[in-house]
Amino acid sequence: MTSPNGWRALLNAELAPRFALLCLGIWLNAADTLVTVTIMPSVAREIGGYQYFGWSVAAFLLGSILAGACAGKLSIRFGLRNATALAGVFYVLGCAMGALAPEFLTFVAGRLVQGLGAGAIVSLCYVAITALFPERLWPRVYGAVAGVWGAATLLGPLCGGLFAQAGFWRGAFWLFVVQGVIFVGAVLLMVPAAPRALEGGRIPRRQLALLTVGVSLIAAAGVIGGQLIPALCAVLGVLAMAAMLLVNGRSQNRLLPKAAGDLTTATGLGLLVIFACEAAAIGFTVYGPAFIQALHGASPLLSGYVIGGVAAGWTACSFAVAGLGPRREGLAIRLGAAIIVVGVAWGAFEMAHGSLVGVALSMITLGAGFGVCWAFLAKRVIGGAPADEQALASAAVPTTQLIGGAVGSAAAGALANLLGFAHGVDATVGHAHGFWLFAAFTPLALVGLGAAWRLGRD
C-alpha cells in the first residue's frame, strides 16, 4: 500500500506536473552559477571585457537580491501565477541578452536582468510549495529541492563545458532561453489564478538603493583610471554598505534583522561570518576557471568541475555533520570557519603556483568549511533573533550570502584590474600576481573566523 506521505504521492496525475514545474524553476537558478563561470573565459575571449569580469557575477547576485526582496510583495499584488510568469519573462530576456551580446557591457546588463528573474523565480517557487502541495508532502518537496541543487553541481559544469569546448558559448544561454519559455508556459497553465500567497510588508527601498550604490561603487573602482578616484569609489562603496546597515536598523521595513549590525548578538555575529566568508571565497568562482585554463592547461569542462569542488565539499560535509548534537554546534562553527581560512589561503597558492590536483583539493576543502558550519550558523542567526523577527532572520541567511557574493565579486574584479588582468589571464602575469588576487581576501576570511570564534562560545 502506497503511503500518502511518500515519494510516489508526488507522482500522481495531479501533482507530478506541478512537481516537475517546481524542479525546473529551482534548476534555472541552481545551474546558472556553474554554467556561467565555466563559459566565462570563452565569453571574454570573444567579446572582450576582462576588466568587467567580476561584474558578471556581481550583477546577477545583485539582481537576485533585489528580486528576492520584492517577490513576496509581487505575489500579493499580481497573484502567484502572474508574478511567477513575469519573473520567468525577465529570466528569458536576460538569457537572450547574454546570448546576443555584441560586447561585454550588454552581457553584464543581461546578467542583471537574468538575476532579477532568477531571484524572483526561486523565492516564488518556495511560495508555490505551500500553495500547490498538501502540507503532508512539504518535507518531500523540500528534500527534492535540495536534490535539484545537488544535481546542478554535477550537470552545470557539464552543460557549460560542452558548449565552451564546442566554441559556442552562446548556445548555453539559448538552452536556458528555451527552458525559461517552457517554464513560463507551464506556469500559466498549471498555477491557479489566485492561490494562497505570502503576506509581506513594504519593500525596503532605501536599503536596496544603498546596497546597489555600494556594490556599483566597489565594482567601478577597478575600471576608472587614476589612483585617487578608484580609491574614493572603494571607500564610498564601503560607506554605502555601512549606511545600509544603519538605515536597516532604524527602519520599520527591514531587509535584514535589526540586530544585523550588532556584533554583541548571535544574529549579528552569524551574519558577519556568512558575509565575510562568502565575500572571501567568491573570487575563486569568478576568476578560478580562467586561471585553471590559462595556468594549468585544463579544458573548460574540467575547470568547471574543479571549481564545482566547492559545492561538492559543501554538500558532503553538510550531510556528515547533520547529526551533531547541540553541545558540538559551537565547535562546528569555529572549525568550519577555520577550514574556510585554510581553503582561501591554500587555494590562492595552488591557483598561481601549485598543481591542478592541488587546486581541486583546495576547492573541496573550501567547500567543506562551509558545509561544516553553515547549518549551525543559520540556526544561531535565527535563534538569536526576537520571535517577531525570526522569519526575517531566516530570509537573511541566503540574502546575506548573496550580498557577500556581490560585494566580493565586485571587489575581486576591481583588484584583478589593478593587478594587470584587465585584458585577460596569461601564464606570466598569472604566476607573478595571481596569488595576491585570491590571497588578498584572506584577512576578510579571518574576520569571519574571529566572529565565528565569538559565536561558537557555548
Helices and strands as residue ranges (DSSP letters): G 7-11, H 15-30, H 32-47, G 50-52, H 53-78, H 80-100, H 104-132, G 135-137, H 138-165, H 170-190, H 205-220, H 228-250, G 258-261, H 266-296, H 300-307, H 309-320, G 326-328, H 329-353, H 356-383, G 387-389, H 390-418, H 427-439, H 442-455
